[in-house]
């Protein structure tokens, strides 16, 4: 109904009315569902990378402490009783979904709600009337820059979330006042900007000696990552040294909420993986297949760092880049990264929206060619994503590492005209691995 009304309004007029439109809808959604966030302890997680992992680690840690905890994230939703994959193709779903989710959590006796909060969501006032109590800043680097009009505006959009913390509804849960807290990655150069906002308490995590949660030795292996936090060794069942920061952020929340170090450790060590995040797909093949959500250059660089820990012969990488005008400048950079790091690159469709997918593929492939890849030899352009996956798997030999990035556990591919094609990269990879059993498929 709302979409129908929007189409009746001329685009120029709608653009002018857009801020008011989004604000009123958020207020209306909160009103309809009775402002449920006021009866929960709400933790917001924002930054460029690590948000989903921090949400998940924090939720499992609070759950280990006996608190029913619900959350929304890029990959997974949970109402405190069950988890399900995010099928909305957006990290912060529509305001009615979020408020309905919060009310459901209240009715089920939930104590905590953790909301992965994006700059795009903040621009549309989706953070309003959620009444946050703690905000976690994971770190910042350029993303969605074209949509925001520059890095400063991108940072300012996230800053708006922190600015409003002091104005958030004051809460008293079970006779205990809830302290408004900012928790920040002190090793990020933008930490000071976010810590400068007013709050009742502030915490820092990172490697600096004065951090409230200090990251000590980190030993990353092919199956787990051991990290020392405040002199306590924690064995994370997660790939990648970067998860030390994600665990440290969750650890800070635990301390802020009065959990013992033993409970925090138990909760963090209980996490065995996250859908679409460095997820290994095992179909009985003699090579390693790994699905990951990474779609930004910095995230991709970290993925390649982690790849060095996984025993392998060659790396075959299947990737694309999102359309819809989203950060076009990164496409060539992604291709160049893959061209430099992988032995074979397969460039394919990702989420073209209303752009020509072949043009996006060409732009990514151009970057790989700059890195020395040769079309038809170690660089392939395959517009059908399933066929691209199949191509990579056929090329894979024993002990190779095949990376599939950009989609993770997302449940759709977004096409022109607002159409969505059902998709689960993990299942497609698994299906195509099983199809390799046919003798004609693979030499």
MARZA-33835 format. One line per field, with one value per residue (C-alpha): z, x, y; residue number from 1. Coordinates in Angstrom, 2 decimals. Each point is the difference from the previous one (the first is absolute). Layout:
! MARZA-33835
c3 <- c(Z,...)
c1 <- c(X,...)
c2 <- c(Y,...)
k <- c(NUM,...)
This chain:
! MARZA-33835
c3 <- c(0.00,0.96,-3.22,-1.98,1.67,-0.67,-3.71,-0.16,1.25,-2.55,0.63,0.56,2.62,1.66,0.35,1.85,2.26,0.50,3.41,1.48,-1.64,1.58,3.42,0.19,-1.05,2.73,2.62,-1.19,0.10,3.56,1.02,-1.53,1.89,3.27,0.00,0.97,0.10,3.23,1.74,-1.34,0.30,-3.58,-1.37,-3.36,-2.08,-2.79,-2.07,-3.41,0.79,2.74,0.89,-0.62,1.80,3.01,0.13,-0.07,2.52,2.39,-0.26,0.71,2.93,1.55,-0.67,1.84,2.96,0.03,-1.67,-2.86,-2.79,-3.41,-2.86,-3.58,-2.29,-3.61,0.15,2.70,2.11,3.41,2.31,2.93,-0.62,-3.59,-2.76,-3.68,-2.98,-0.93,-3.15,-0.25,-2.04,2.44,3.28,1.69,-1.14,-0.29,3.12,0.48,-0.12,2.64,2.40,-0.40,0.67,3.17,1.30,-0.60,1.94,2.92,0.07,0.06,3.03,-1.81,1.83,-2.81,-3.61,-2.19,-3.18,-2.81,-0.99,-3.39,-1.33,-2.64,2.73,2.02,-3.05,-0.10,3.75,0.61,3.20,1.46,2.73,0.52,3.17,0.10,3.26,-1.25,-3.32,-1.40,-2.59,-1.80,-2.33,-3.13,-3.56,-3.23,-0.93,-1.66,-0.65,-3.22,1.73,2.80,-2.05,1.64,2.97,2.39,-0.69,0.39,3.41,0.96,-0.81,2.51,2.40,0.07,1.74,2.74,0.29,0.92,2.69,2.73,-1.16,0.06,2.35,3.56,1.24,3.26,-0.49,3.08,2.29,-1.62,-2.00,-3.40,-0.69,-3.46,-1.29,-3.04,-0.78,-2.68,-1.85,1.37,-2.74,-2.71,-0.97,0.19,3.58,1.47,-2.13,1.40,3.56,0.02,0.07,3.39,1.96,3.62,-0.52,-2.63,-0.68,-2.40,-1.42,-1.92,0.35,1.91,3.59,1.40,-1.74,2.18,-2.00,-1.14,-2.91,0.73,-1.95,-2.99,-1.55,-3.11,-1.25,-2.77,2.23,2.89,1.37,3.47,1.48,3.38,1.31,3.32,0.70,-0.58,-2.85,-2.15,-2.71,-2.71,-2.41,-2.77,-2.87,-0.23,2.32,-0.51,2.20,2.98,-0.33,-0.37,3.14,1.86,-0.82,1.36,3.05,0.73,-0.10,2.44,2.48,-0.41,0.78,3.09,-1.35,1.47,-2.19,0.26,-1.41,-2.74,-0.99,-0.04,-2.17,-2.52,-0.29,-0.63,-3.44,-2.66,-3.06,-1.67,-3.16,-3.04,1.96,-0.87,-0.32,-1.33,-2.19,0.31,-2.60,0.19,-2.61,0.01,0.04,2.32,-0.90,2.07,-0.17,1.43,-0.04,-0.68,-2.70,0.99,-0.84,3.64,0.95,-3.02,1.02,3.45,-1.61,-1.98,3.18,1.55,-3.14,0.64,3.15,-1.94,-1.64,-3.75,-3.37,-2.17,0.72,-2.33,0.70,-1.13,0.53,-1.42,1.21,0.88,-2.42,0.69,-0.03,3.15,0.25,-3.64,0.74,1.98,-2.92,-1.70,3.43,0.85,-3.32,0.49,3.49,-1.28,-2.95,2.31,2.61,-1.83,-2.61,-1.91,0.03,-1.08,-0.20,0.11,0.79,3.59,0.60,-3.15,0.92,-2.98,-1.41,-2.90,1.69,-2.93,0.44,3.72,-0.82,-2.56,2.56,2.59,-2.62,-1.17,3.45,-0.17,-3.42,1.44,2.52,-2.84,-0.51,-3.55,-1.23,-0.85,1.74,3.68,-0.23,-0.96,-0.33,0.60,0.44,1.40,3.61,0.28,-3.15,1.38,3.16,-2.11,-2.11,3.10,1.47,-3.25,-0.12,3.62,0.63,3.12,2.91,-1.78,1.87,-1.77,1.32,-0.67,1.19,-0.05,0.89,3.20,1.35,-1.74,-1.24,-3.24,-3.01,-0.74,-3.63,-2.06,0.79,3.65,-0.83,2.27,-0.98,2.85,0.74,2.69,-1.06,2.51,-1.35,-3.62,0.68,1.81,-2.87,-2.61,2.05,0.11,-3.76,-0.44,0.67,-3.64,-1.95,-2.89,2.23,1.08,-1.28)
c1 <- c(0.00,2.81,1.86,-3.19,-0.38,3.66,-0.46,-2.85,2.28,2.32,3.61,1.27,-2.66,0.53,3.74,-0.78,-2.49,2.14,1.53,-3.42,-1.46,2.62,-0.20,-3.78,0.01,2.51,-2.00,-3.23,1.56,1.24,-3.42,-1.89,2.17,0.07,3.63,1.32,3.67,-0.68,-0.40,3.21,3.72,0.88,3.53,0.82,2.99,1.33,3.16,1.21,1.08,-0.57,-3.52,-1.73,2.68,-0.10,-3.79,0.17,2.84,-1.70,-3.34,1.54,1.94,-3.13,-1.88,2.70,-0.61,-3.65,-1.58,-2.44,1.49,-1.40,1.86,-0.16,3.02,1.08,0.14,-2.37,-2.99,-0.91,-2.95,1.81,-1.55,0.95,2.22,-0.77,1.87,-0.53,-2.12,-0.65,3.10,0.62,1.86,-2.54,-3.43,-3.05,-1.04,-3.21,2.01,2.44,-2.64,-2.07,3.15,0.73,-3.55,0.16,3.25,-1.58,-2.99,2.32,1.83,3.05,2.56,2.32,-0.45,3.08,-0.52,2.56,-0.37,1.06,0.65,-2.69,-2.45,0.95,-0.57,-3.55,-0.53,-0.26,2.00,-2.59,-2.33,2.18,1.38,3.54,1.88,3.46,1.67,2.98,2.29,1.98,2.10,-0.40,1.27,-1.58,-3.25,-3.20,1.96,-1.83,-3.36,1.01,1.95,3.40,1.75,-0.76,-3.71,0.21,1.63,-2.46,-2.92,1.33,0.76,-3.68,-0.67,2.49,-1.25,-3.44,1.17,-0.29,-3.58,-0.99,-2.78,1.38,-0.61,-0.21,-0.03,-0.79,0.76,3.36,0.64,1.51,3.16,0.27,3.37,2.25,2.40,2.60,2.88,2.81,2.40,-2.11,0.99,-3.65,-0.48,0.43,-2.83,-2.48,1.32,-0.47,-3.79,-1.67,-0.77,-0.07,2.83,2.67,2.10,2.85,1.18,3.23,3.71,0.88,1.15,-2.80,-2.85,-2.84,0.23,3.57,0.80,3.16,1.49,-2.00,0.75,-2.07,-0.18,-1.75,-2.93,-0.06,1.43,1.50,-0.05,1.03,-2.45,0.87,2.49,-2.69,0.54,-3.06,-0.14,-2.31,-1.35,0.22,2.42,1.96,2.14,-2.40,-2.51,2.15,-1.55,-3.51,0.46,1.47,-3.06,-2.30,2.26,-0.41,-3.79,0.26,2.03,-2.33,-2.97,1.65,0.85,2.92,3.06,-0.75,-3.54,1.30,2.64,-2.55,-2.39,2.62,1.43,-3.45,-0.22,1.03,-0.68,-2.36,-2.03,1.76,3.00,3.15,-2.28,1.65,-2.27,0.85,-1.55,2.65,2.22,3.81,0.38,-1.23,-3.05,-0.60,-2.96,0.37,-2.00,3.03,-0.76,2.26,3.72,1.14,-2.16,1.29,3.59,-0.70,-1.54,3.18,2.05,-2.12,0.30,3.74,-0.84,-2.00,2.22,-0.43,1.68,-1.71,-2.70,-2.98,-2.21,-3.59,-1.14,-2.02,-1.16,-3.32,-1.86,-2.59,2.64,1.63,3.65,0.94,3.60,0.59,-0.73,3.38,1.71,-1.75,1.06,3.58,0.12,-1.30,2.38,2.97,-0.92,-1.79,1.40,-3.27,-2.72,-3.60,-1.98,-3.77,-3.31,-0.78,-2.90,-0.31,-3.25,-0.77,3.54,1.22,1.63,2.38,1.41,0.61,1.74,2.19,1.01,1.01,1.80,1.93,1.57,1.05,1.54,1.99,1.41,1.23,-2.85,-0.72,-3.55,-0.73,3.15,-0.21,-2.83,-3.55,-3.16,-3.22,-3.17,-2.15,1.12,-0.84,1.99,2.88,-0.02,-0.11,2.92,2.15,-0.78,0.84,3.33,0.79,2.61,0.94,0.99,-1.10,-1.90,-3.10,-1.38,-3.53,-0.47,-2.64,-3.16,0.67,-3.29,-2.20,-3.24,-0.50,1.73,-1.43,-0.89,-1.46,-3.42,0.14,-0.11,1.74,1.22,0.13,3.62,2.10,3.65,0.81,-2.68,0.91,3.67,-0.97,-2.25,2.66,2.64,-2.28,-0.49,3.78,-0.49,-1.02,3.08,-0.62,0.03,3.62,3.26)
c2 <- c(0.00,2.40,-0.81,0.73,3.41,0.80,-0.69,2.54,2.79,1.65,-1.04,3.56,0.69,-3.38,0.69,3.22,-1.75,-3.11,0.88,0.76,-3.10,-2.28,1.70,-0.22,-3.66,-0.85,1.84,-1.66,-3.48,0.57,1.34,-2.94,-2.52,1.94,1.24,-3.46,1.03,1.86,-3.37,-1.49,0.69,0.93,-0.26,1.54,-1.12,2.19,0.40,-1.12,-3.54,-2.54,1.09,-3.32,-2.01,2.34,-0.30,-3.78,-0.35,2.44,-1.79,-3.41,1.41,1.56,-3.23,-1.96,2.29,-1.07,3.04,-0.39,2.06,0.85,1.62,1.22,-0.13,-0.24,-3.79,-1.24,1.02,-1.44,0.55,-1.59,-3.41,-0.78,1.34,0.45,1.39,3.63,-0.18,3.75,0.95,2.83,0.15,2.31,-1.20,2.25,1.81,-2.00,-3.24,1.24,1.33,-3.18,-2.03,2.01,-0.41,-3.74,-0.14,1.88,-2.36,-3.01,1.29,1.34,2.11,1.15,1.08,0.45,2.01,0.16,3.64,1.35,3.50,-0.52,-0.96,3.06,2.23,-1.36,0.55,-3.76,0.49,2.33,-1.30,-3.07,1.66,-1.37,-0.47,-1.00,0.73,-1.92,1.56,-2.74,2.15,2.09,0.07,1.23,-1.78,1.28,3.20,0.81,-0.43,2.37,2.51,-0.48,-1.60,2.89,-0.30,-3.77,0.40,2.74,-2.31,-2.51,2.84,0.90,-3.32,0.89,3.57,-1.25,-2.42,2.61,0.72,-3.67,-1.06,-0.49,-3.53,-1.88,-3.78,-2.10,2.92,0.73,3.20,-0.78,1.98,1.58,-1.21,0.49,-2.86,0.72,-1.60,2.14,-1.10,1.59,3.53,1.11,-1.22,3.50,1.35,-2.52,0.07,3.77,-0.39,0.30,-3.16,-1.17,-2.49,-0.67,-3.08,-0.68,-3.30,-0.50,-0.56,3.18,-0.50,2.18,-1.81,-1.31,-3.21,-0.46,-2.30,-1.96,-2.85,-1.25,-3.38,-0.72,-3.57,-1.87,-0.95,2.48,3.23,0.27,3.49,1.39,2.60,1.65,-2.81,-2.65,-2.45,-0.62,-2.65,1.25,-2.61,2.59,0.57,3.25,2.10,2.92,-1.86,1.02,3.48,-1.40,-2.07,2.97,2.11,-2.71,-0.42,3.73,-0.36,-2.89,2.01,2.97,-2.23,-1.49,-3.45,-1.93,-0.67,-3.74,0.43,2.29,-2.56,-2.83,1.98,1.06,-3.49,-1.46,1.64,-2.50,2.12,2.44,-0.56,1.39,1.28,-1.93,-3.04,-3.16,-2.12,-3.68,-2.29,-2.68,1.69,-0.14,3.81,2.75,2.11,3.13,2.40,3.51,3.22,2.28,2.55,2.93,0.21,0.13,-2.97,-1.91,0.74,-1.46,-3.05,-0.60,0.36,-2.73,-2.13,-0.31,-1.98,-2.60,-2.64,0.25,-0.25,2.60,2.60,0.26,3.01,0.60,3.59,2.86,3.40,1.56,2.24,2.64,2.74,-1.35,1.03,-0.52,0.96,-3.18,-2.35,0.30,-0.12,-3.28,-1.49,1.15,-1.52,-3.32,0.16,0.53,-2.59,-2.81,-2.37,-0.11,2.67,-0.54,3.25,-0.32,1.66,1.03,2.43,2.12,1.75,2.29,0.09,-2.09,-3.02,-0.53,3.51,-0.64,-3.29,1.79,2.62,-2.61,-2.10,3.08,0.21,-3.65,0.60,2.92,-2.49,-2.20,-2.46,-1.17,-0.47,-3.63,-1.24,0.96,2.54,-0.89,2.09,-1.97,2.04,-2.85,-0.36,-3.69,-0.71,2.06,-2.12,-3.13,1.26,0.62,-3.41,-1.79,1.84,-0.91,-2.67,-1.92,2.29,3.19,2.74,1.33,3.31,1.22,3.58,2.72,-1.92,-1.94,-1.31,2.58,-1.49,1.93,1.47,3.45,0.61,2.84,1.41,-1.00,-3.72,-2.50,-3.43,-2.57,-0.85,-1.63,-0.13,-2.72,-2.31,0.70,-0.76,-3.19,-1.09,0.65,-1.85,-3.03,0.28,-0.42,-3.72,-0.31,-1.19,2.38,3.05,-0.02,-1.33)
k <- c(1,2,3,4,5,6,7,8,9,10,11,12,13,14,15,16,17,18,19,20,21,22,23,24,25,26,27,28,29,30,31,32,33,34,35,36,37,38,39,40,41,42,43,44,45,46,47,48,49,50,51,52,53,54,55,56,57,58,59,60,61,62,63,64,65,66,67,68,69,70,71,72,73,74,75,76,77,78,79,80,81,82,83,84,85,86,87,88,89,90,91,92,93,94,95,96,97,98,99,100,101,102,103,104,105,106,107,108,109,110,111,112,113,114,115,116,117,118,119,120,121,122,123,124,125,126,127,128,129,130,131,132,133,134,135,136,137,138,139,140,141,142,143,144,145,146,147,148,149,150,151,152,153,154,155,156,157,158,159,160,161,162,163,164,165,166,167,168,169,170,171,172,173,174,175,176,177,178,179,180,181,182,183,184,185,186,187,188,189,190,191,192,193,194,195,196,197,198,199,200,201,202,203,204,205,206,207,208,209,210,211,212,213,214,215,216,217,218,219,220,221,222,223,224,225,226,227,228,229,230,231,232,233,234,235,236,237,238,239,240,241,242,243,244,245,246,247,248,249,250,251,252,253,254,255,256,257,258,259,260,261,262,263,264,265,266,267,268,269,270,271,272,273,274,275,276,277,278,279,280,281,282,283,284,285,286,287,288,289,290,291,292,293,294,295,296,297,298,299,300,301,302,303,304,305,306,307,308,309,310,311,312,313,314,315,316,317,318,319,320,321,322,323,324,325,326,327,328,329,330,331,332,333,334,335,336,337,338,339,340,341,342,343,344,345,346,347,348,349,350,351,352,353,354,355,356,357,358,359,360,361,362,363,364,365,366,367,368,369,370,371,372,373,374,375,376,377,378,379,380,381,382,383,384,385,386,387,388,389,390,391,392,393,394,395,396,397,398,399,400,401,402,403,404,405,406,407,408,409,410,411,412,413,414,415,416,417,418,419,420,421,422,423,424,425,426,427,428,429,430,431,432,433,434,435,436,437,438,439,440,441,442,443)
